[in-house]
Amino acid sequence: MARLVSKGAAVDDAKKLTGPEKAAVVLLSLGEDHTALWQQLDDEEIKEVSQAMAGLGNVTAAVVEEVLVEFVSGIGGSGSLMGSYEQTQRLLASFMPTDRVEALMEEIRGPAGRTMWDKLGNVNEAVLANYLKNEYPQTVAVVLSKIKPDHASRVLTALPEDFALECVQRMLRMEPVQRDILDKIEQTLRTEFMSNLARTSKRDSHELMADIFNSFDRQTEARFIGALEERNRDSAERIRALMFVFEDLSRLDPGGVQTLLRAVEKDQLALALKGSSDALREMFFSNMSERASKIMREDMDSMGPVRLKDVDSAQMAMVQVAKDLAARGEIMLAGQGGDDELIY
């Protein structure tokens, strides 16, 4: 569907509603006792109306009445409606099998888009590339030819180079794709990728808390971790393992250290190293020129005593720069969970 009415304000003009939105208003007003109408719709129509219903928001009583009059002369609305995911799921569950309802709601909650190709255009390129790298190059070529060029370029960049080049060659030689083959690819994407994407996109709560704890100053972090250990030691250990802290920069290889040094402000580096361990400080110094190392040591000595809060802030900023560099593939960060675990 091209447009959904914003939930921010009540719909007060029936003319602003699309066909699927009007159908959603009618079906919401009929409620769970009149589901026979749903059974007259095919899967695509149910999906379209359900998506419209889930994004409908508030509809004034006057609009409800006008829409109902348009469908059935003489029927008036008696109150306003609220379309939501929960209301839509409840209504669908009254006449559809649970697994079918869940699959439909997962797709509605997934990436927005009228067609499968629209939806793929809203999927992160790294996520899409991770799925496509296990497919046949010809299949990948078809998919990349159907999404927007700028998105396809980012997906190609995220694929293994040899595989990406093979896909490019297939695209160059590709002839018009038969409708039945395209339908099969769409169905596979819907059942094997999109449905799983909705289920796996929910972020692990421990990862979320690790990011929050990373943003604490060290005293607050220690207080929360200590309190959590007393109540739930397993969760505290998982969060600690997922956290990436300043001292973990000691795991960077020399190339990574030098890349980070080029990206960090010198004043910020001096302040961050002021509160670091001797080993980490020497690691950074050893990756500088002798002259730069000498100047940095002198700058740190001239600072005198510094506030712990300022050191924490500088170290957190450096960690964030490192994470940004890792996300762009410029450095690799090894996590605390083991030598084989990577944080992106």
C-alpha positions in Angstrom: 0.0 0.0 0.0 1.3 3.4 -0.9 0.3 5.3 2.2 -0.8 4.7 5.8 -2.5 7.4 7.8 -0.3 8.6 10.6 -1.2 7.5 14.1 -0.2 11.0 15.3 -3.6 12.6 14.6 -7.2 11.3 14.2 -8.5 10.7 10.8 -11.2 13.3 10.3 -11.8 13.1 6.5 -13.0 9.9 4.8 -11.6 11.2 1.5 -8.1 10.8 2.9 -8.5 7.1 3.3 -7.4 4.6 0.7 -9.5 1.6 -0.3 -7.7 -0.9 2.0 -8.0 1.7 4.9 -11.8 2.0 4.3 -12.1 -1.8 4.3 -10.2 -1.8 7.6 -12.6 0.7 9.1 -15.6 -1.4 8.1 -14.1 -4.7 9.4 -13.0 -3.0 12.7 -16.5 -1.6 13.2 -18.0 -5.1 12.6 -15.7 -6.6 15.2 -15.0 -10.2 16.0 -18.6 -11.4 15.6 -18.7 -10.8 11.9 -15.7 -12.6 10.4 -17.4 -14.1 7.4 -16.3 -11.2 5.3 -12.6 -12.0 5.9 -13.2 -15.5 4.5 -14.1 -14.0 1.2 -10.7 -12.4 0.8 -7.6 -14.1 -0.6 -4.2 -14.1 1.3 -2.9 -11.0 -0.5 -6.1 -9.0 0.2 -6.1 -10.1 3.9 -2.4 -9.0 4.1 -3.2 -5.6 2.5 -6.2 -4.9 4.7 -4.4 -6.1 7.8 -1.5 -3.9 7.2 -3.8 -0.9 6.6 -5.7 -1.8 9.9 -2.5 -2.1 11.9 -1.4 1.4 10.9 -4.8 3.1 10.9 -4.6 4.9 14.3 -7.6 6.9 15.5 -10.6 7.4 13.2 -13.3 9.8 14.3 -17.0 8.7 14.6 -18.0 10.9 11.7 -15.5 9.2 9.4 -16.6 5.8 10.5 -20.2 6.7 9.8 -19.3 8.1 6.3 -17.3 5.0 5.4 -20.1 2.7 6.5 -22.7 4.6 4.6 -20.5 4.3 1.6 -20.5 0.5 1.9 -24.0 -0.1 3.2 -26.6 2.7 3.0 -28.2 3.6 6.3 -25.5 2.0 8.6 -24.0 4.6 11.0 -21.1 4.4 13.4 -21.6 4.8 17.0 -18.1 5.6 18.2 -14.4 6.1 17.2 -12.0 3.2 16.4 -8.4 2.5 17.2 -6.5 0.3 14.7 -3.4 -1.4 16.2 -1.3 -4.5 15.8 -2.9 -6.0 18.9 -6.5 -5.4 17.7 -5.6 -6.7 14.2 -4.0 -9.8 15.6 -7.0 -10.4 17.9 -9.5 -10.1 15.0 -7.5 -12.3 12.7 -7.2 -15.0 15.4 -10.9 -15.3 15.7 -11.1 -17.1 12.3 -7.6 -18.0 11.2 -5.2 -20.7 12.5 -2.7 -19.3 15.1 0.4 -20.1 13.0 -1.0 -18.4 10.0 -1.9 -15.3 12.1 1.6 -15.2 13.6 3.2 -15.5 10.2 1.0 -12.7 8.8 1.7 -10.4 11.7 5.4 -11.0 11.5 5.4 -10.0 7.9 3.3 -6.8 8.7 5.8 -5.9 11.5 8.7 -6.6 9.2 10.3 -4.2 6.7 7.7 -1.9 5.2 6.9 -2.1 1.5 4.0 -3.0 -0.8 5.9 -5.7 -2.8 8.6 -8.2 -1.8 11.1 -6.1 -3.6 10.0 -2.9 -1.7 10.5 -4.8 1.5 13.9 -6.0 0.6 14.9 -2.4 -0.2 14.3 -1.7 3.5 16.5 -4.5 4.8 20.0 -3.7 6.0 22.5 -4.5 3.2 24.7 -6.6 5.6 21.7 -8.7 6.7 20.5 -9.2 3.1 24.0 -10.1 1.9 24.5 -12.6 4.8 21.4 -14.4 3.5 22.1 -14.1 -0.2 25.7 -15.4 0.0 24.3 -18.9 0.5 22.1 -18.8 -2.6 22.9 -19.6 -6.2 24.6 -16.7 -8.0 21.8 -16.7 -10.6 19.2 -16.2 -7.8 21.2 -13.4 -6.3 21.5 -11.8 -9.7 17.7 -11.8 -10.1 17.2 -10.3 -6.6 19.8 -7.6 -7.2 18.2 -6.7 -10.5 14.8 -6.1 -8.8 15.9 -3.8 -6.0 17.1 -0.2 -6.3 20.6 0.2 -7.8 22.0 2.1 -4.8 20.9 -0.7 -2.4 22.1 -3.4 -4.8 25.6 -1.7 -4.8 25.8 -1.8 -1.0 24.7 -5.5 -1.0 27.3 -6.4 -3.6 30.0 -4.6 -1.5 29.0 -6.7 1.6 29.2 -10.0 -0.4 32.4 -12.0 -0.7 34.3 -10.5 -3.6 34.6 -13.6 -5.8 30.9 -14.4 -5.3 29.9 -10.8 -5.9 31.8 -10.8 -9.2 30.1 -14.0 -10.3 26.7 -12.4 -9.5 27.7 -9.3 -11.6 28.6 -11.5 -14.5 25.2 -13.3 -14.2 23.4 -9.9 -14.2 25.3 -8.8 -17.3 24.2 -12.0 -19.2 20.7 -12.2 -17.7 17.7 -12.5 -19.9 14.1 -11.6 -18.9 13.1 -13.9 -16.0 10.0 -16.1 -16.5 7.1 -15.2 -14.2 6.9 -18.7 -12.6 10.6 -18.5 -11.6 10.2 -15.0 -10.2 7.1 -16.1 -8.2 9.2 -19.0 -6.8 12.0 -16.7 -5.7 9.5 -14.3 -4.1 7.9 -17.2 -2.2 11.2 -18.4 -1.0 12.2 -15.0 0.2 8.9 -14.7 2.0 9.0 -18.0 3.7 12.7 -18.5 4.4 14.0 -14.9 4.8 11.3 -12.4 5.7 9.5 -14.6 8.2 12.7 -15.4 10.0 13.9 -11.8 9.8 10.9 -10.7 11.9 11.6 -13.3 14.5 15.3 -12.7 14.7 15.4 -9.0 14.5 14.4 -8.7 18.2 17.6 -7.7 20.0 18.8 -9.8 22.9 18.1 -8.0 26.1 21.6 -8.7 27.5 23.1 -7.1 24.4 21.0 -4.0 25.0 22.0 -3.8 28.7 25.7 -4.2 27.7 25.4 -1.2 25.5 23.7 0.7 28.3 26.3 -0.4 30.8 29.0 0.7 28.4 27.6 4.2 28.6 27.9 4.4 32.4 30.9 6.0 34.1 33.0 3.4 35.8 31.6 4.0 39.3 28.0 3.7 38.2 28.9 0.6 36.1 30.6 -1.1 39.0 27.6 -0.3 41.3 25.0 -1.7 38.9 27.1 -4.8 38.0 27.7 -5.5 41.7 24.0 -5.2 42.6 23.0 -7.4 39.6 25.6 -10.1 40.7 23.8 -10.4 44.0 20.5 -11.0 42.4 21.4 -12.7 39.1 25.0 -13.7 38.7 24.4 -15.4 35.3 23.0 -12.2 33.8 25.7 -10.1 35.3 28.4 -12.4 33.7 26.6 -12.3 30.3 26.4 -8.6 30.3 30.1 -8.2 31.4 31.1 -10.6 28.6 29.2 -8.6 26.0 30.5 -5.3 27.1 33.4 -3.7 25.2 35.4 -1.4 27.4 38.4 0.8 26.9 40.9 -1.8 28.1 39.7 -4.2 25.4 41.4 -2.0 22.9 44.6 -3.8 23.9 43.3 -6.6 21.7 43.7 -4.5 18.5 46.4 -5.5 16.0 49.0 -2.9 15.1 47.1 -1.8 12.0 44.0 -1.4 14.0 45.8 0.7 16.6 47.2 3.0 13.9 43.8 3.4 12.2 42.3 4.3 15.6 45.1 6.8 16.3 44.4 8.6 13.1 40.7 8.9 13.9 41.0 10.1 17.5 41.6 13.7 18.6 45.0 14.0 20.3 43.6 15.9 23.3 41.0 13.1 23.8 43.7 10.4 23.4 45.9 12.0 26.0 43.1 12.3 28.5 41.9 8.7 27.9 45.4 7.3 28.3 45.9 9.3 31.5 43.5 6.8 33.2 44.5 3.6 31.4 46.7 0.7 32.5 50.5 1.0 31.8 50.3 -1.9 29.4 47.6 -0.3 27.2 49.4 3.1 27.4 52.6 1.5 26.1 50.8 -0.3 23.4 49.6 3.0 22.0 52.9 4.7 22.4 54.7 1.8 20.6 52.5 2.5 17.6 53.4 6.1 17.4 56.6 7.7 16.0 59.2 8.4 18.6 58.6 12.2 18.3 54.8 11.8 18.6 55.1 9.5 21.6 57.4 12.0 23.3 55.0 14.9 22.7 52.0 12.8 24.0 53.9 11.9 27.2 54.7 15.5 27.8 51.1 16.6 27.2 49.9 14.0 29.7 52.5 15.1 32.3 51.5 18.7 31.8 47.8 17.9 32.5 48.4 17.3 36.2 45.5 15.7 38.1 42.4 15.1 36.0 38.9 14.3 37.0 37.8 10.7 36.7 34.6 11.8 35.0 36.6 13.5 32.2 38.8 10.4 31.7 35.7 8.2 31.5 34.2 10.5 29.0 37.3 10.4 26.8 37.6 6.7 27.0 34.0 6.1 26.1 34.4 8.4 23.1 37.4 6.4 22.0 35.5 3.1 22.3 32.7 4.6 20.2 35.1 5.7 17.5 36.6 2.1 17.5 33.1 0.6 17.2 32.3 3.0 14.3 35.5 2.0 12.5 34.7 -1.7 13.1 31.2 -1.3 11.7 32.8 0.2 8.5 35.2 -2.8 8.3 38.3 -0.6 8.9 39.4 -2.4 12.1 38.4 -5.6 13.9 37.5 -5.7 17.6 37.9 -8.9 19.5 35.3 -9.2 22.3 35.8 -10.4 25.9 33.8 -13.5 25.3 36.8 -15.3 23.7 39.4 -15.0 20.9 36.9 -16.2 18.3 34.1 -13.8 19.2 33.9 -10.6 17.1 32.0 -7.4 17.9 30.8 -5.4 14.9 
